[in-house]
Amino acid sequence: MGKKRNKANTTFRKIIRNTHLVLGLGSGLIIFIMAVTGCLWAFQEEIEAFTSPLPEIQMQNAAVIPPVEARRLAHEVFPGRMVHGTLYGAANDPVKVIFYELEPEFYHTVYLHPYTGKVLHIDNNLTGFFPFVLEGHRYLWLPKPIGEQLVQWSTVIFAVMLLTGIVLWWPKNRKNRRQRYTLDWKETTKWKRKNYDLHSVIGFYISFIAVIIVFTGLVMAFESFKAGTYYSLGGQKETLWRVPENNATTNQIALNGNGMDLLFNKLRSEYPQAVDLEFHYPATEEEAIYVEIGYEEGIYYNADYRFYDQNTLEEITSPTIYGVYAETGFPEKVMRMNYDIHVGAIGGLPGKVLAFFASLICASLPVTGFLLWYGRTYKKKPVQLKPTRKKRVAVPVD
């Protein structure tokens, strides 16, 4: 009985090892790219704030240009282009008018002086170092339909590799367990042994954090996985993002196209504690005005998403998980935290540092894994010395 059990265990571990090996060799390069770009993205906001500071503006006792005027001024720079929204930060920050169109992709930001409306700066958000990094992380710098699929399924594969890696790491007996927990290196330890320990021991420790990163990545990669996770937590709302339609069918208060400006003045007085207010212009006559209210720099989960009838400015309740944060339940809060957990922002600067090193170590796993496979597959054959023939010594005959 014991022999059969040992044989079954050996067969099981062999299957796990082969699965781990094949998946690793097939997706190693993709996982490496995803991990390295994720590592670089962790401090994107801090680095960009340091390398590309906003123009300094002196605070004035004057009115800030409202959203309708901001859009008009920005359209002088990009006439005919779709304005996604206008972002208002601190009183001495520029007003950011954001242009975005999906096909063909057009993504620019026009920075306006908050009091005079003068154009201070223009950014192409599709060029530069961090847009390049994000493109690699999401699409591997390939056409979106191809790269997106490769990234999605490589994330699934990496999840399987983490699980199979833990199974392979688990020692067969208690005597070997201590060795699996530590890097017990000596001066005589060879590099192959060190490489094995880096892959197995370090990989084991980082797997607990990597599982969280991978899980949150799957939530963003697959809408079905996101919905399944949300509903398994007891959620009942829609998970797909959408802006609701207006409740009213007639213009009851004769806004004359200035409803956005009236809403702007109203919300600025109601939310003085807000770090920023972003106003999104309705794409159609039926669509509501969408406003995002942020309360912390670099944190997105606790922002308020509010929607207003563009004819009456009455607030509309969203049927999705995106609404007023204080009014959401546990399932909605968990799903809205997903991105901040993925990049480590949920834990502030220490969380980003943790995400940075976790991604860096994850990037090393395909490298150390490949070296393990290569070293075992292409071992140096021992040099065989040719047998030397003994010379016959002539013995003198007396």
TIVOVEX-799023 format. One record per residue: x, y, z of N, C-alpha, C, CB in turn. Coordinates in steps of 0.02 Angstrom, whole numbers, plus 50000, padded with zeros to 5 digits. Glycine has a CB too. Example, Ala and Ser with C-alpha at 12.3 -4.5 7.8 and 13.67 -1.06 7.14 Angstrom:
BEGIN
506604971650390506154977550390506604983550390505654977650452
506424988850354506844994750357506455000250394507044997050286
//
This chain:
BEGIN
500424993950000500005000050000500435006250000499535000150061
500965006150043501415011850047501775013049982501905010850102
501975007649948502325008349884501885011549831502585001549860
501235009449830500765012349781500665019749794500095008749784
500625021649858500525028649875501135032749854500395029549950
501735030149868502345033649849502395034349773502965030049876
502185029049738502205029249665501715034449638502055022249635
501115034749669500615039649648500855046749661499945038449684
501175047649719501445054249735501995056349686501725054349806
502415051549669502955052849621502665054749553503415046849615
502165051049531501845052549467501515059449468501315047149450
501175060949523500845067449530501345073149526500455067849595
501895072549563502405077849563502735078449494502935076449616
502795072849460503085073049392502635076949345503205065949365
501975075749351501495079449309501525086949325500775076749319
501545088449390501575095449411502225098649386501545095949488
502775095049391503425097849369503425099049294503995093049388
503165094349255503145095249182502675100949163502905088749148
502115101549198501645107149185501995113849200501005106449228
502325114149256502685120249276503225121949225502995119349346
503575116949201504125117949154503865120349086504515111549144
503365116849060503115118548993502795125548992502585113248970
502395126949042502085133549046502605139049055501575133849102
503115137649094503635142549106504035144149044504095140249161
504225138849007504605139948946504185143448893504865133248919
503535141948892503095144848841502915152148854502465140948836
502885154048917502655160848933503165165048970502025160548974
503775162448979504275165849019504425172948997504895161949019
504515173848932504685180548907504125185448918504855180148832
503505183248907502925187748917502865189648990502275184348893
502935184749035502885186149107503445190849128502915179649147
504035189949100504605194349116504435201549096505235192049079
504165202549036503995209249013503445212349057503765209148939
502935208449072502395210849114502635212949183501845205649120
503085208849212503335210249279503785216349280503705204249307
504225216949232504685222749229504305229249218505215221749174
503835229149172503445235249159502995236949219503015234449095
502735231749252502335233049313502765236049368502015226649337
503375233649373503855236249421503985243749409504505232249419
504085245549346504215252549328503595256949339504435253049255
502995254049329502385257949334502205259749407501805254249303
502485256049455502305256949525502385264149548502715252349568
502925267449525503065274349547502955279349490503775274849573
502505277749445502385282049387502185289149407501845279049344
501715289749454501465296349472502005300449507500855295749517
502385297349551502905300949587503465303249540503205296549643
503665298949494504205300649448503985306149400504435294449408
503375305549373503135310749327503045317449362502475308549296
502825317349425502765323649462503435326949473502415322449529
503965322849480504635325449491504965327749426505065320149524
504865323849372505205325449309504815330349266505325319049270
504155330649275503745335149235503285339149281503325331149183
503575343649321503155347549368502675352149332503605351549415
502095353249362501615357849333501865365049338500925357149368
501675369249291501875376349296501615379449360501615380249235
502035383449393501835386849455501395392749439502445389049496
500835393149475500345398549464500215402049530499685395749433
500235408549528500085412549587499325412849597500385419649582
499115411549658498395411849673498155419049667498255409149745
497565419849639497275426449628496575426749656497275428149552
496375432749673495685433849697495235434949636495645439949746
495155429549598494765429849536494425423149526495215431649475
493925423149483493545417049469493955412449423492855418749437
493895405949437494225400949395493785399749333494335394249434
494105398749275493725397749214493285391549221494195397049152
492645391849205492185386149213492275381049157491465388649215
491965375149163492065369749115491885371349043491675363849136
491335375049033491125376548964491645381048931490435380048964
491895385948967492405390348939493065386648929492515396448985
493235382248975493855378348969493835373948906493955373949031
493265370948893493205366848833493265371048770492535363048834
492965376948771493005381448712493725383448698492575387648723
494095385248750494785387348741495225381448717495065390148807
495095375548744495485369648723495335367648652495355363848770
494725368848630494535367248561494895371748511493785367848552
495155377348534495555381548490496225378248474495665388448522
496435373748518497055370048508496925363948464497365367948575
496385360148481496205354148443495475354748421496305347748486
495345358748370494645359648347494345353148321494605365048293
493715351948341493365346148316493505339748353493525345148245
493965339848400494125333848437493665333048498494865334048460
493585326748520493145325148576493485326748643492935317848573
493165331048682493415332448750493115327348797493235339748772
493555323548830493335318448878493115321648944493895313448891
493495326448968493315329649031493805335249049493295324549087
493635338949100494055344349125494185343149199493735351349112
494835343249217495045341749285495265348049321495605336449285
494975349249380495155354849422495495352249485494535359249440
496105354649499496465352749558496475358449609497175350649541
497055359649637497125365149685497055371849650497805364849721
496955377149689496835383849660497435386349621496665388749715
498035383849636498635386049600498875380849549499195387649649
498445376049532498595371149481498265373049415498365364049502
498575371249358498255372449294497605368449288498725370749236
497155370849246496555367049229496745362349171495955371849209
496585355949179496775350949129496155349149087497085344649162
496185350449023495655348348978495905342248940495445354148928
495555336648948495795330248923495395328248861495735324648977
495745327248806495455324948743495565317348737495755328748681
495045313748719495135306548708494645303948656495055302648773
494915300348607494515296848557494805289948548494495300748488
494385284948541494615277948539494885275848472494055273448559
494525277248418494725274948351494705280648301494275269248328
495285282548274495965280848295496115284248362496485282848241
496535281148401496645283648469496975290548469497085278648508
496655295048506496905301848513496845303748587496505306948467
497405305248619497405306348691497895311848709497595299748729
497625317848718498035323748733497735327448794498075328448672
498165331148828497945335548883498195342648869498215332948951
497725347348874497895354448866497865357648936497395358048816
498415360748956498455364049022498305371449013499155362949054
497795373849049497585380849044497725384449110496835381249026
497875390849104497935395149163497235395649195498225402249145
497175394149260496505393749290496125400349292496555391149359
496485406049285496155412549290496105416149223496525416949339
496605415349180496605418849116496405414349058497285421849103
496475407849066496315403149012496875402348962495705405448976
497455405348975498025404848929498275397648927498585409648951
498455395248867498725388548859499445388448886498715386248784
499555384248937500205383848969500635378048943500125383149043
500305372548925500685366648905500205361848870501015363248967
500485357648826500095352448792500475345848798499975354248716
500125340648819500425333948827500105329148778500345331448898
500525325148745500285319348707500345313348754500685318248640
499795310948779499795305648829499945298748801499145305448865
500055298248736500225291948704500965291248689499825291048641
501355296448704502075296148691502445297448757502275301448637
503065295548758503465296448818503625289748851503115301048867
504005289948904504245283848937503685279748968504755285648991
503265282849009502755278949045502185276549000502475283049101
501975280348950501505277448902501805271348866501295282648850
502465271648853502805265948822502795259948870503535267748804
502925261148934502915255848985502225252848990503135258649053
501705257048992501025254548998500815250548937500535260249009
501035252748879500885249048817501185242048819501145252948756
501795241548847502105235048854501755230648905502835235748872
501545233648959501215229849013500535227148990501135234249075
500185231048950499505229048930499475225248864499075235248925
499935227048817499885224048750500545221348723499615229248702
501085221748762501745219148740501995222748679501695211648726
501765228948669501945233148611501735230048545502705234448611
501235225748549500945222648490500275225848474500865214948500
499985224548415499305226948403498845224648458499055224348335
498395229048479497975227748538497615220948536497475233148545
497275219048481496915212648482497365206648497496575211548415
497995207048474498465201448485498775201948554499015201348431
499065207748569499415208648633498965207848693499725215448635
498345210248688497885209748744497735202348761497225213448728
497635198348710497495191248721498105187648751497295187848655
498695189248727499295186148754499395187948827499905188348713
499275194248845499355196448914498835193048959499295204148919
498215192848936497685189848976497825182648992497025190448939
497985178748942498075171548954498755170048986498015167748889
499235174348977499875173449012499785174849087500415178148984
499315179249104499165180349174498855174149205498685186349182
498415170849167498125164549190498675159349200497585161949140
499115158949151499665154049155500105155449215500085154249090
500255161749228500675163449285500345161449350500835170949285
499685162149353499315159949413499405152449423498565161749407
499355148549369499445141249374500165139649394499285137849306
500645143449368501345142249385501495143749458501795146549340
501175148749486501255150149557501015144349600500885156649576
500445141649581500155136049619500585129749612499435134549596
500785128249551501205122349540501895123249572501285120849465
502135129449572502775130849604502755129549679502985137949592
502215131349711502135130149783502115122549797501495133449811
501775118849753501735111549761502435108549755501265108449709
502825110849705503495108249696503955110249753503785110649630
503845116049780504265118349836504145114349898504145125749850
503535112049909503355108849972503785102649983502615106949972
504155102450038504625096850050504255090250062505075098350110
504585084850043504285078250052504275076050125504665073050011
504755078450163504775076750234505005082750275505255070750247
504925082350340505075087950384505825089550387504815086550453
506235084650375506955085750379507185090750327507325079150369
506875090650268507075095250214506735102050217506935092050147
506275102750264505865108850265506285115050281505305108250315
506745114350328507145120150348507555122750290507605118250407
507815118150250508225120050193507825124050142508525113850160
507175122650137506745126150089506565133250111506115122050077
506675134750175506485141250201507055146450198506255140650272
507675144150194508245148650200508735147750142508605147550266
509135152950133509675152650085510315150850123509755159550046
510435144550129511005142150168511605141450122510845135450204
511945147150108512495147150062513165147350099512445153150014
513635143950071514325143950097514795146250042514535136950124
515415147150059515905149250009515975144049954516575150450041
515835137849971515915132449922515275131249881516125126049957
514725134849898514095133749862514165135949790513515137549896
513995131649743514065133149672513475137449648514105126749630
513585140749591513085145449566512435141849547513355149249506
512485135649526511875131949508511425130949569512045125049478
511745129549627511365128849688511065135549709511805125949744
511445140849701511195147449718510605149349673511755152749713
510665147849609510125149349562509485145449580510335147649490
509585139049600509015134949621508675137949682509235127749635
509075140049731508795142949792508435149549778509345144149844
508725153549733508395159949716507715158649684508825164049667
507675153449643507045151949609506535148949656507175147149551
506755144349699506285140749742506135144349807506545133749756
506655146249844506545149349910506255156349903507205149649948
506585160649863506325167449853505655167149818506825171749813
505585162649770504945161949735504385159949781505015156849680
504535155749831504015153649878503775159649919504285148149925
504235163449946504045169149988503645174349949504655172350019
503865175749888503535181049850502875178749820503995183449794
502765172149819502155169549788501525172049823502165161949788
501565173249889500975175449925500765182549904501115175350001
501245186749888501085193449864500915193149789501675198349875
501275188849753501165188249681500455185749666501675183449650
500195181449709499515178949699499015184649701499335173649753
499125189449746498675195249751498725199549688498835199449813
499345200649665499455204749605499135201349544500205205849592
499225194749539498935191149482498175191049486499205183849480
497905190049545497175189949552496875196549532496975188249625
497155202049555496895208649537496995209949462497225214249579
497525207149434497635207749362497105204049323498315205149343
496905198149347496375194349314495705198049317496305187449345
495585201549372494965205449378494935210749324494915208649448
495505213849310495525219049258495545216149188496125223549268
495825210049182495905207049115495265203949088496445201849118
494865200949132494265197349110493645200149145494335189749125
493195202849106492575205549134492165200049168492165208949080
492185194049141491815188549171492105186649239491815182349124
492765186949245493085185449308492925190849359493855184749299
492915197049337492745202649380492025201849406492815209349343
491555200449361490855199549381490775193649427490405198649319
491125188049411491065182149454491325183349524491445176449423
491875186949529492155188649595491675193049634492835192149587
491395198049599490945202749633490305199349658490755208449585
490005195249615489375191949635489495186549687489035188949573
490095183549688490245178649739490315181949808490895174949722
490445188549809490485192249872489795194649895490955198249863
489285193249854488615195349872488385201749838488575196249945
488765204149789488565210249754487965209249709489145212849713
487595214549697486985214049656486945219349602486385214549700
487445223749598487425229049548487785227049484487735235449576
487785231449435488135230149373488885231549382487845234549315
489305227549351490025228549357490305232449298490375221849362
489955232549242490175236249184490085243749196489805234049121
490605247549177490555254849184490085257649131491255258049178
489625261949151489215265649103488925271749137488645261149075
488815276849097488505283049121487755282549112488795289449084
487345283549164486615282949156486325288549113486285282949224
485715287549090485375292649051484995297449096484895289349001
484805303249067484425308249104483745305449125484335314649062
483505307949181482825306249202482305310449167482755307049278
482455316849160481985321649130482035321449054482105328749156
481495322949021481485323048948481445330148920480905318948921
481315334948964481265341948941481725346248983480535344548945
481915351848955482345356648990481915360749037482735361248940
481875358549100481405361549147481645368149176481265356749202
482295369349176482535375549207482925379949159482965373949267
482865378549094483165382749043483895384249058482775389349036
484305378949057485015379749073485405383249017485335373049088
485135383048957485455386348900486185384248889485425393948910
486315377748900486985375148888487475376648944487255377848826
487265380048997487715381849051487625377449113487615389149070
487285371749106487165367349163487815364949194486755361449141
488325363549152488965361249178489285366549223489435359549120
489225372949203489525378349243489145379249309489515384849203
488495378749307488105379249369488285373549416487345379149354
488365367549389488555361749429489255362649457488505355349388
489695365549417490385366849438490395371249500490785370149381
490035376749500490015381349557489705378049619489625387749539
489195373949606488845370549661489305365549696488225366949634
489655361349658490065356049687490705358849719490245350949634
490975364149691491575367149721491435369749791491845372749677
490835372249801490655374749868490455369149915490075379849862
490175363749888489955358149929490535353549950489435354149893
491075353249910491625348649924492295352449926491655343149871
492375356849976493015360449981493595355849999492955366050033
493445349950028493965345250049494225340949991493705340750103
493905341449933494105337349876494785339449850493575337849820
495185334449832495845335749802495765337849729496285329549807
495285334849695495155336749626494435335249607495635333149578
494185338749557493525337849529493605337049454493035343749546
493335331649426493385330549354492685330349324493775324049338
492555334949278491895335549247491925332549177491665342949244
491455328049164491435324649099490815326949061491415316949108
490925329049000490395331748959489975326148928490685336248903
489325326648930488895321448900489035320548826488155323148910
489095314248805489235312748735488605313448692489515305748728
488015312848723487385313448686486895317648727487075306548671
486335319448697485825323248733485485319048787485305325948684
485515312548781485185308048829485635306448889484975301648795
486285307348881486755305248933486805310348989487445304048903
486895307949050486955312349108487655315249113486795308549173
487725320549152488385323449167488715319049220488325330949191
489335317349208489705313049255490265317049287489985306749218
490295316849354490805320549391491155315749438490495326449431
491815315849437492225311749482492545316349534492765307749443
492445314749598492715318749653493235314649690492145321049701
493865316849686494415313249719494595316449785495025313049674
494785312249833494935314749900495655313649922494475311549950
496025309549884496725308249901497135307949836496795301649941
497755310749840498205310449783498425303149772498815315049793
498365300749710498605294049694498165288449717499265293149722
497585289849747497115284749769496465285649732497005285049847
496185280249706495595280749664494975277149692495745278049597
495075272249735494515268149756493985271949794494755262449797
494185276949834493695280449876493435286849845494015282149943
493535287749780493255293449745492495292749739493575294349676
492155298349734491425298249723491285299049649491065303849764
490865294749621490635295349552489905297649555490715288449513
489795303749533489115306649538488865308249467489115312949582
488215307449458487905308449393487305313149401487685301749362
487255317849353486745323049358486375323749291487065329849378
485725324349297485305325549238485525332149207484545325649257
485705331949143485955338049112485405343149098486305336349048
484775341149106484215345749096483995349149161483635342249065
484075345549218483825348249281484355348749335483265343949306
484925345549324485475345049373485275340949435485695352049394
484735337149431484565332649485485035326649482483825330449480
485245324349542485715318749544485355312249527486045318249614
485715307949490485455301549468485855296049502485485300849390
485515291149528485855285449560486105280649507485375281749610
486735278749513487025274149464486835266949480487785274949463
486655262949429486505255849440487135251449444486045253249385
487725254549437488355250749436488695251249504488815253349380
489265248049509489665248249571489995254949581490185242749571
489965259249530490285265849534489765271049553490615267649466
489815273449614489355278449640489685282249696488705275249665
489305284449745489575287949803489895282649849489025292049841
490525283449864490895278249900490595276649968491615280249908
490385281750005490115280650072489465276650070489985287250106
489135276350013488505272850007488575265849979488025276749965
489195263749965489295257149936489375251849990489915257149890
489225245649973489305240050019489985236950013488765234850007
490105231650051490745228250052490955225649982490735222450100
490515222249944490715219849878490945225449832490155216049846
490585231149834490775236749790491445239749811490225242249792
491555240249876492195242949901492785238649880492175243649978
492695232049885493235227449866493405228249792493035220149881
492895228449750493015228949678493325235649659492375227949639
493135240949693493405247449678494125248349703492965252849707
494325244249751495005244249776495485240449730495035241349846
495225236849682495615232149643496235235349612495185229149589
496155240949576496735244049543497245246449594496505249949499
497015249649648497475252249699497855246549733497095256349750
497535240749741497885234949768498395232449718497385229349786
498215232249655498645229649602499305233449598498295229949534
499285240049604499895244149599500195245749667499735250549562
499895243349721500165244549787499965251149819500885244149785
499595255349782499415262049808498965261649869499065266049754
498615255949878498175255149935498555255750001497815248349931
499205254150000499615254550060500055260650063500035248450066
499915265650021500325271650020501015270149992500385274550090
501505274050013502195273049988502475266150006502655278450016
502385263650068502615256750083502295251550038502475255050156
501655252450021501325247749977501615247749907500585249349973
501795253749883502105254149816502805251149816502145261449793
503175252149870503835249049876503775241449874504195251349940
503285238749911503165231649913502975229049843502615229949963
502535232649808502335230649741502925230849693501765235049715
503355235849702503955236649659504405230549666504335243049678
504585228649727505045223049737504715216349721505295223049809
504065215849733503715209749715503725208649640502985209949741
503605213949602503615213449529504325212049504503345219949497
504815215149537505515214049517505715206749527505985218649558
505515203849584505675196749597505295192249549505505194949670
504665194049535504275190149486504625190049418503565192849480
504935195749400505295196049337505905191549337505515203349322
506185190249396506785185949400506615178549395507145187249465
505995176749411505815169549412505875166249343505105168849437
505635169449288505735166149223506475165449205505375170149168
506885170149229507605169849213507935164049251507955176549232
507825163749317508125158349356507825151549336508015159549431
507195151549318506875145349296507185142849231506125146249287
507305147449185507615145449121508315142849132507635151549073
508695146049176509375143749191509375136849223509735148749236
508875135549265508805128849294508695123649240508225128649344
508225125049195508075120349140508685119449095507475122849099
509005124849078509585124549032510155120649064509815131649013
510275121849128510815118349162510705110849168510915121249230
510075108949176509925101749181509895098349114509265100849217
509695102149062509615099148996510275098748958509115103148955
510675103848966511315104148929511895103848979511355110548885
511945098249013512505097449060513145096549021512385091449106
513685099149050514335098149019514545090849028514865102949050
514695087848972514915080948976515635080749002514865077548907
515765076149048516445075649075516945073749019516475070449132
517505076949022518015075548971518305068648982518585080948973
518255064548932518525057748937519225057548908518065052648900
519675055548950520375055148929520485048648890520845055548990
520825049348835520975043448796521495039148834521245045348726
521385032648835521865028348870522545028448835521605021148874
523045029348874523725029548845524025022648844524185034348886
524325021248788524645014648780525325014748815524725012848706
525445009448853526085008948885526615006748834526055003948943
527145010548836527705008848790528055002548814528225014648786
528184998348766528554992248783529294993948791528444986848729
529544991748844530254992848856530644986548837530394994848930
531114987348793531504981548772531954979148827531914983248710
531874972948843532284969948896532884966448864531864964848938
533494968548881534084965448850534134958048869534714969048871
534294954248820534374947048831535114945548841534094943048771
535254942248894535964940448906536194934948859536064938248980
//
